Structures are given as structure tokens and as C-alpha cells.
Amino acid sequence: MRLIVLCLAAASMAFPAGLRAGAGRVDITPDGPIWLSGYGDRTHPSTGVLTRLWAKALAIEDSKGGRVVIVTTDLIGLPRAITDAVAARFEKDYGLDRSRVMFNSAHTHTGPMVRSNLTTMFDLGAGDRSRIDAYSGRLREALYTVVGAALRDLAPAELAYASGEVGFAMNRREPTPAGVRIGVNPKGPVDHSVPVLRVTSGGKVKAVLFAYACHNTTMTGQNYEISGDYAGFAQADVEMSVPGATALFVMLCGGDQNPEPRGTAALAGKHGEELATEVRRVLASKMTRVEGPIRTAFENTELDFALHTRGTFEAQLSSRVPAEVRRAQAMLAAYDERHPVRRTLYPVQAIRFGKGLTILGLGGEVVVDYDLRAKREFGGPLIVAGYCNDVMCYIPSKRVLGEGGYEAVDSMIYYGQPGPFADDVEERVFAEIGKVMKRVGKP
């Protein structure tokens, strides 16, 4: 593996003083066999470890002491029950209000189940649930630890941003006479950009944050070894070629994007190498400096589900799909308690650096339409990340909702949600996006 040689001394002279940055990492690989999340056709727990899983954190502080921490995880998704609890500890112990911590998940489908994400996917025994609960508890501590490590590592730093492109992401919403199915749609919308943020300190690269909008589903449900899929391979590749650097992967709005081709660990490694190669090219290219001050905003809104009745779920009790029966039972229990599930909380976050780079963090499995619309409306440089702070279900655009298919309808079964969203879901999300972008000062 060739090493990246950067003209860091010259670059350092071009950057103003004031920013500090620190990085941390914690191994979050499960200790033993555990049920893997993401594919409902699996029949048993994991059988081994292909690549280690990591929680990583990048802390950045401006000259006035304003801080932000970006936390990345090689997981299917972090639920609000975990992120809110850990964020409350950060505020108490480190003075970080909720807007100053962003959690992102790579959405690997060869990572462990995390309570309470995708809980209706499998009918688990008591022992399996106990192992998942224990892992989720360990994960809370790991997230707290990794942020503390990044904050303790703060040192004078220079940040620079640029973007590249790779093409293995493919829109998976394939139109057929019977409706939209998960397949291959070369004509569907995509975003092949690869944003890269370089952090240098003391003449060396301390951290590399990079991102892509594509499901980590190169390996299918027939794979039972724990791994970070292509994103895990890409991070390891970047760290090998940039000695001493922590590589952090951020999942963008890849809810309706799959890697192509897919199916094997070898292909995951190939996609990871392609992504890492482009990251290295961008690191060696001309990059734009990133400055302070750091401004942040965080808001929760509510997204309504389409109208449903008790009869909706009573009819599903006879379904041949076990997960649909489990979802129906959960929804009927909510009716029995006189609290039918009508809506879900939805987090929207923005981080702005000076007058330049903005990172927009959206909860859930966001389809690429949101990314493309946000870039049209707000300009750039703008990184639009999905899978941030809570992964409660897919977030379809108005177009995707109208077309139906897995992302709009069927996926809600496995997430334990009552059904598709109301027609105004996209506009509600963008109303909240507008609020946080205004608060941080849109580019």
C-alpha cells in the first residue's frame, strides 16, 4: 500500500490559527455470536468476525471555545434511546449541548442488532435478547468513552475540505409492471460525490472524515461474519495509507442506493478500495480551508403516519410474514393502551464552519432525493448525511412515497412502525431543515 505524501508544512502556513481538533476510537466488535441486523432472512447468529467494528469521534473546537463532536459507528443504526441518553451525559460532564454532538451510523448489514432498532425483524429467544441488551449497554459506554478520548486529544489543527466521486452506488428502486421492487435502476437518481475533510495537526494528518451515499449491503443475508462492509474496508485502507490518522466514514442519504455489483466479501473489499483510492486522491489535491466559528443547531419535529385503524392490524394477524404479525401485535398493544402510534419524533441537525462548509444531519434512512433537493435549495459546500442521531425507519420523499415499494411501505414492518407516512412527510422535513439552516447561517 503506497503512502500519501502531503505538503503539510506549506499547507499549515496557508491556514489561519484558531481551530483545535482531536480524534478517538473504541473497538465495538461483539465478543461472541450475536444476531446480525439488516436482513430478515437470516436464521442464526453471527459465526465469526471478518473486520472489526469501531466507534470513532472527531472533536473540533474554534477559537472561542465552541465545540462540536462527530461520532461515527460501524452499525446498522443508533436509536434515540441510546443517543439521547449518551448526549445527556456529554452535556452534564463536558458542557456539550445536544446540537454539538452528531451521531452517524454506517448502516452495515453485517453488524449486530442494537436495541431498539429493527426489533420486529426476528423472533428472538430470551438468551438472544439478553446478549443484544448487554451489547447495547456496552455500546452506550463505548460512545461516552470515545467522545471523551477525542476531547482529551484536542490540539491546534488545520482543516481542509474537498470532494471526489466514485460510481459503485446504484439506485435500487427498479420499476416493474407490478410496481417498484428492490433491484437495479441505472436511470434512478444518485449522488456519487465523496466529501472529504482532512484534519492536520503538528505537521501530520490526524483524521480523515469521508462520506458516501450508498447502503453498506455489498454482503447479503447469506453472510454471517461481522464486518463494516465496504465502509469498513475503506476506513482500514485509508488508515493504512495515512499512518497515524483516524479515518471516519459518514453515511449520506443512501436509503435507496445499493452497491453494484454485490454479494461477496471480495466485492465489499473492492468497493472499499475504490472509495479509499478516491479519498487518497482528494487528500493529495488542492483543498479548501475550513475555518471557525462553529455554529450548530438541533431540532426535533414530528412526522405523521398515514391514517390507520385497529382493524388495519387485526387483519395482519393472519399474515404469512412473521415480522408483519409481530408488528401487528405491537400496534394492537398500543391501541389497547389507548396510545396508538400516530407519529414519530424526527431529528434534524446542522453544523456550520465559518462561512463555508455545512454538515446537515437527518435522522432515519433518508432517500437520495433529500440530498439532491437540499443541495439545490441551499447551495454548498454542503454535506447531507442521513442515519444521524436516530434511525427509526426509512424517510421517503414525496416521489418515493407515491411510487410505493420497500422504502415507502414494506420496510415499516421490520422497523415496527404502523405503516407509510402521511403525504406531507417531505415538506415537514424540509420545514425543519430550513429552521436549522437559518440558525447556523446558510452558505
N, C-alpha and C positions, 0 to 999 in steps of 0.2 A: 504494500500500500504506500503510495507516494505521500510525502509530507507537504503540507501547504506552507509556502514561504511568503509572508506578508511584509510589506514595507511599513512596519509598525512605528518605527521611530519617526519617519516622515509624517505618518498619519496622525500621531499624537500631537505634533506641532500644529496641525490644522484644526484641532478640536479645542473648544473653549473649556476652561476648568469649571468644576461645579458639580458634576454628577458623580455619584458613587454607586457601585454595584457589587453584589455578592451572589454566589451560587451554592446550592446544596443538593444532595441526593441521598435517598434512602431506598434500599432494596425492599420491595413489597411482594416478592415472589412467595406464593403459598408454600408452607412447609411440607405438605403432603398432598395426596389426592383430594380434589375438590371439583364440584360441578362447574363446568365452563359455561359462560353465558353467551347469548347471541344467536344460537341455532337451536330450534325446538326439537330437532330430530335426534339429538344426542341421547344415548341410552345408559351412560355410566360416567363416573367422574374422570378426571384427568389421569393420564398414565405416565407422565414424566414432564420434563422441562426442556424445551428447545432453546429458548432465550430467557434470561432473567427479566423481571418486570421492575420498573423503577417509578418512584415519585421524585420529581425534581422541582426545584424552586429557583427563580431568578428574582432577586430583590434589587430595586433601583431607588435611589434617593437623590433629590435635587438639592440645590444649594441652600434652600430654606428649610430643609428637613422633611419635605414632603416625600412620602414613600409609596411604593406600590410593589406588590409581590405577585408574580405569575407562577402558578403551580400547575405542573403537567403530570399526568398519570397514565401508565400503560394499562388502562382498564376499560371495560365496556362503558362505564359511566358512573359518575358520583351523584348520589341522590342528595336532595336538600337536607335530609335528616343528618347526613354526615357533614356537608359543607357548612351549614348554618351553625352546627354545634362547634366545629373547629374554629370557624371565623369568630364566634363569640369569645373563645379563649384568646385569640390573637388580639382582639380589642382590649380585653382585660389585662393581658400580660405585656403587650407590645404597643398598645395605643393605636392599632390599625383599625380604622372604622371599616364597615363592610364594603365600601366602594373601593378600598385599596388592596383587596385580595381577590384575584381571579383564579378560579379552578377550571381546568380543562382536562378532558379525557380523550385519549387517542381512539377509543371505541374499538379496541381489538376484540375479535370474536373467539380468540383463544386465550382469554383471561378469565379469572374466577368470577362467579356470581358475587354480587355485592348487595347486601340488604339495604334498602328495599327496592331494588331496581329489577324489573322484569320478573317479578315474583310469581306470576301465574304460568310461567313458561314450563315448569316441571312440577310433578307431584313428588315432593321430596320427603324422605323419611326423617325421623327425629334426629338421627345421627348426622345426616347431611345438613340439616338446618342448623344444628349446633356448630358444625365446622364453619359454615358460612357466617354465622353470627360472630364466632370467635375471630374470623378473619376480618370482618368489618370493624370490630373493636380494635384490632391491631392496626388497621388502616387509619383509624382516627388518630392514634398516637403517632403513626409514621408521618402523617400530614403535618401535625403540630411540630414534630421534630425537624422535618426538612425545612420548614419556614424559619424556625429558629436558627438552623445552620446557615441559611442564606443571609439572614440579618447579621449574624456574627461575622460573616465573611465580607461585609461591606468595606470597600476600598475605592480610592479615586479611580475613575474609569472613563472611557470614551465609548460612545455608542454610535453605530452607523447602520443604515438601512438600505437595502436594495431588493429587487425581485427578479426571479428567474422563471423558468417554465419547464414542466415535464408533461408528457401526454398519456400516461397509462390510465388516468381516470376516464371512465366512460359512463354516460348517463344510462341507468339500468331500467328506466321505465319504458318498456317496449310495447307500442300499440299493437293490438291484435283485434280481429273481428269480434272476439269475445270480451274485449276490454283490455286495460293496461295490466301487464304482468311484469314480474322481475325477469329481465333478460338483458338484451344489448340494444341500445338505441343510439347509433352514431350521429343521428341528427338532433338529438336532445341537447338541452343547454348544459354547459360545463364551464368550469373555471380552472384552467391548468396552471395558474400562477403559483409560484413558490416564494412567498415573502421570507426574507432572511434578515435577522437582527444580530449584528456582531457586537460583542462586548469585549473590549480590550482593557487590560489593567497591568501596569508595570511592564509594558512592552510585550505582553503576551495575550493571546486570546483566552479569556476566562470563560466565556459562554457563547454559544451559538443557538439562537432560537429560530426555528424554521417551521413552516406550516404548509398544509396541502388540504384540498377539499376532495377527499375520497375515503370511502369506507375501508377499514382495515379488515377486509374479508377475502384476502387472497387465498387463505386456507379455509376450507369449507367445514361442514359439520362432521365430516369423517375424520378430522384431525382432533386428536385428544391430548396433544402435548402443549403445555403452556408456552405462550410466546407473545411478543408485541406485534406480530405480523410485519408488514413492510416497514412500518414506522419504527419498530424495534430494531430491525436490521439497519435502517438508515441512521438512527442515532448512534449505534455502535460503530458504524463505518465512519461517520464524521468525527467521533471521539478518537478513533484510531489514527486518523489523518491529521488531526489538530491536537497534538499531545497536550494534556493538562486542561483541555476545555470540557465543559459540561454541555452536552447537546440536548436541547429540549424540543420536543415535537408538539405542535398545536394543531388540533383538528379543526378544519374550517367547515363550511356549510356543505358537507358531503353526504347528506341524508339520502339523496337519490343517485349517488355515484358509487360505482364498483370498480376495482382494478381489473383490467383486462390485459392479457389472459389471467386466469386464476385457477386455483385448485390444489396447489402443492407448496411445500415449504421452499422448494427451489425457486418457484416463481415469486414468492414473497421476498426471498433474498435478492432476486434480480430487480424487482421494483425498488427495494430499499437501496440497492447500489445505484440505480439510475437517479433516484432522488438525492442521495448523498453526493453523487458526482456533480449534479447541478448546484447544490449548496456550496460545494468547494469552488466551483466556477464563479459563483456570485461573490464569495468571500474574497477572491483574488481580483475582482473587478472594482471599478470606481463606485463607491458607496456614498450615500448622503448622510451627513452628520445628524444625529438626534440630540436635541437639547431639552433643558427644562424651561419653565417649571412643569411639574407633573400635576395634571388636573384629572380628577376621577368623578364618576357619578354611577349610582346604582339605584335601580327602581324595580319594584315588583308590580306587575299588573295581573289581571285575571282574564283568562281565556275561557269562553263559554263552549260547552259541548252542545251538539245538536240535541233537540228535544228527544227525550226517551221516557218510557213509562215502565211500570213494574212488569207489564205484560211483555215488553221487549225482551226481558231477561228470563222470564218464565218459559218463553218459547225456546230459549237457547239451552235450557237444561237437558234437552234431548239431543243436543248436537253430537255428532260423531267426532268432533275435535275436542280432546280432553281439556286443552287450555281454555277453550270457549266456555265449557261447563264451569271451570274454576272461576273464570271472570264473572259469569252469570251469578254464581253463588255469592261472590264478594259483593256484587252490586245489589243483590236481593237483601243481603245482610244490612247494607247501608239503608235500603228502603225500610227494613224492619226497625232500624234505629231512628227513623224519621229524618235522616240526613242523606238523601240520595245525592250522588256525585253529579253536580251540575257544571262545575268549572274547576280549573286548576290555576294555582299561582304560577307566574312566569317571570323569571328574572332577566333584566336587560342591564348591561354594564358598559361603560365607556372609559377608556384611559387615553389621555392626550398628552403628548410630549411637545412642549413649546408650541410653535406654530406649524408643526409638521405632522409627524406620524400619529395616527389614532388607531387604537385597537377597540373594536366593538365586540362584546361578548354576549352571545344569545344562548339561552337555555334550550335544551331538547335537541332532537335530531333534525336540524334545520336543512331544508332542501336548498339547492343552489340558487333558486330564484331570489331568495332574500339577499344573498351575497351580491348578485348582479344588480338588483334594484338599489341597494344601499350605495354601491359604488356610483351608479348613475346619479342618484339624488344628492350625495354628499361629497363626491369627488375624493381626492386622495392626497397623499398616500393613506390608504385605509385598509386595515386587515379586519375581515369579518369572520369571526370564529363562531361556530356552533358548539354544542356539547359543553357549555360553560355553566358552572355553578349548580345546575340541576338537570338531569336527563330524565324527564318524566314521561316522554313519548316523542313521536315524530311531530314536527311542526310543518304542515303542508302550506304551500302558498294557495292563493285563491284558484289558480290554474290547476294545480295538482289535486286540490280538494274536489274540484268539478270533474276531473277525469276519473277519480276514484283510484282503486288499486291498493297495493300493500301499504304504502306510506300514508295514505289518507284514511284507510278503513281497517284492513286486516291486522295491521301491526298493533292496533289498540287492544286487541285480545291479549297479546303477550305482555303488554305493559299494564294490564289490569285497569285500563281506563274504559269508561262506559261506551265509547264509540267515537265517530268522527266529530270534528269541531264544527261549530256554527260557521256560517258563511263569512263572517267578518273577521276571521282569525288573522289574516294578513294585515288588515288595516289596524287592528288593535295592537299588533306587534310593532308596526311602523309608527303608530302614535307614540308609543313608549320610546322607540329609538329616537324619534325627533326630540323628545324631552331630554334624554341623556346627552345627545349630541349638542344640544343648545347649551346645556350646563357646562360642558367642557370646552365649548367653542369649536364649532365645526371647522374643518380645514378650509 
